[in-house]
Every structure is written in C-alpha cells, then in structure tokens.
C-alpha cells in the first residue's frame, strides 16, 4: 500500500478491514512502499509487486 503520511496504524487498518470484509479476505501481510511499481504506460505491474512480497 502507498501511504501519504506517517500516521498509519496497521492495527487500526486491520480492524477496519475486518469490519468491511470477511476475515479470510483480509491481508495477512502488509508492505508499505513509497510508490507502486508501474510500467511505461503507467499501469501497476503486478509481477513486480509479487517480487516485493517474495523478499519479505
């Protein structure tokens, strides 16, 4: 996820997400990045995101 400020509380985020969707659909891991990887057309590159998660 991209965060615009440093006041993000992951516990609150997780609680909010569990209130919005079933627990099995909520993320097990969070990865905070400055910006999402994009291709030349400006689309988010899902394969690059998967690579980021392999490294955590």
Secondary structure as the mmCIF struct_conf table of DSSP 4:
data_model
#
loop_
_struct_conf.conf_type_id
_struct_conf.id
_struct_conf.beg_label_comp_id
_struct_conf.beg_label_asym_id
_struct_conf.beg_label_seq_id
_struct_conf.end_label_comp_id
_struct_conf.end_label_asym_id
_struct_conf.end_label_seq_id
STRN STRN1 UNK A 2 UNK A 2
BEND BEND1 UNK A 4 UNK A 6
HELX_RH_AL_P HELX_RH_AL_P1 UNK A 10 UNK A 20
BEND BEND2 UNK A 21 UNK A 21
HELX_RH_3T_P HELX_RH_3T_P1 UNK A 23 UNK A 25
BEND BEND3 UNK A 26 UNK A 26
BEND BEND4 UNK A 28 UNK A 28
STRN STRN2 UNK A 33 UNK A 33
BEND BEND5 UNK A 34 UNK A 35
STRN STRN3 UNK A 38 UNK A 38
TURN_TY1_P TURN_TY1_P1 UNK A 40 UNK A 41
BEND BEND6 UNK A 42 UNK A 42
STRN STRN4 UNK A 44 UNK A 44
HELX_RH_AL_P HELX_RH_AL_P2 UNK A 46 UNK A 54
TURN_TY1_P TURN_TY1_P2 UNK A 55 UNK A 55
#
